[in-house]
C-alpha cells in the first residue's frame, strides 16, 4: 500500500524529480503550497534548491514556516532535501546572514574558495559550488551534490552521515527523532538515493 506523503511547494523548486523518485519507492504524493494542508500532513518532504534570501525568508517567517514546525513538533516524519535540509537549522551566512527554521541547532557556512585536492603529485583547485558525486560515510555509497554552503551542526549527534570536499568534512545527512535531512539530492543519486527515500518512507535509516 502506497504511503501518503505531502511534498511541499514553497517556491524553492526541485519538485518534479523528487516527486518521481518518491512515487518510484512507493509513495502516494500530494503536492501542495497550502500551509493548512501541510500542517495536517502525516509525512512531509520539503525539497529546495537555490539560495537563502527573500523566498526563504517568506517561508521561515510566514504560515508555511509555522506549518512545517507544527509537523516537526507533532513528531510526524519530516525530510528536508538540499536547501530544505539547510533551512532546518538556525541560519546561513548566505545573503548576508539569513534565518532558518531553527528546529535544529547549527549554521550554514560557505566552502572556502581556495580549497585544493591532492591527486598523486598534482594539487587540483576545487570549484565552488561543489557539484557532482561524492562518497558518503558510513554507508560508503556515492550521492549527487550541488551546493556552495554546508551545514555546521552544533550537535554532533544530529549528523547521521558525512562527506568531505577538499579539507571540509560536512553533514551529508542529519537525523533527530522524526527529522531527517539530506544535503545531497537522493532523487538524482540513482539506487543509493532511492534506498534512502524508501527507508524514510518506512521510518528508518537507509
Order of alpha helices (4+ residues) and beta strands (2+ residues): beta-alpha-beta-alpha-beta-alpha-alpha-beta-alpha-beta-beta-beta-beta-beta-beta-beta-beta-beta-beta-beta-alpha
